[in-house]
């Protein structure tokens, strides 16, 4: 499948980029082409190691997720919290279900990723120029309408390179959430949609892997978990002092480099 070194590299790339507004899928596609690791097995490998990053969020926000199972007095807990996450996951899950094959066939290339990086960067810069509303300042203030609205924005992330994190954070900010709250909800809302995507892809593609491949998958998974843990903690700390603009400039700088290499 791929070497252990490549699995470590891809795990680091996935973990560091999954929750930053720069697109983990886009970076994995670029890294996979540079490492000469492409094709259906590579695409499924990238999706599986995303689960490691998702579990890092579950660990970091364990009280929040535990509150969904055992309700507390917080509004974002129990059945209400689960309904909010369902509403956020629904639009992208439905669109992804019908467009899954077309997306993999037509959009999983470095060139399409470069255009998505640029488009997402311009969108970030536009959103950051908008007056901050900050009507919603905690997860407990998320409403069903806001959750569904963020879910609609999440559909943009089906274009590899746009970034699920960027789409949901921008959606939250446009609809009235503060930047930090939008980011934290983006992290939490990633869990159900990514579990669903990983499970769906594994059911379709598990026959591609041999027993030896699963050990390499485990290495990528573990490295992704640790990298994501560090990235999320650092990102939340930075949001107290920074906007999303540095990530937009990074994306704009990366896009032409990718086009120059792969066009």
Secondary structure, DSSP 8 states (H G I E B T S, - for coil): ---HHHHHHHHHHHHHHTTTTT-HHHHHHHHHHHTT--SHHHHHHHHHHHHHHHHHHHHHTHHHHHHHHS--SSSSSHHHHHHHHHHHHHHHHHHHHHHHHHHHHHT-SHHHHHHHHHHHHHHHHHHHHS-----B-SGGG--HHHHHHHHHHHGGGGSTTS-HHHHHHHHHHHTTB-HHHHHHHHHHHHHHHHHHHHHHHHHHHGGG--HHHHHHHHHHHHHHHHHHHHHHHHHHHHHTT--SHHHHHHHHHHHHHHHHHH-
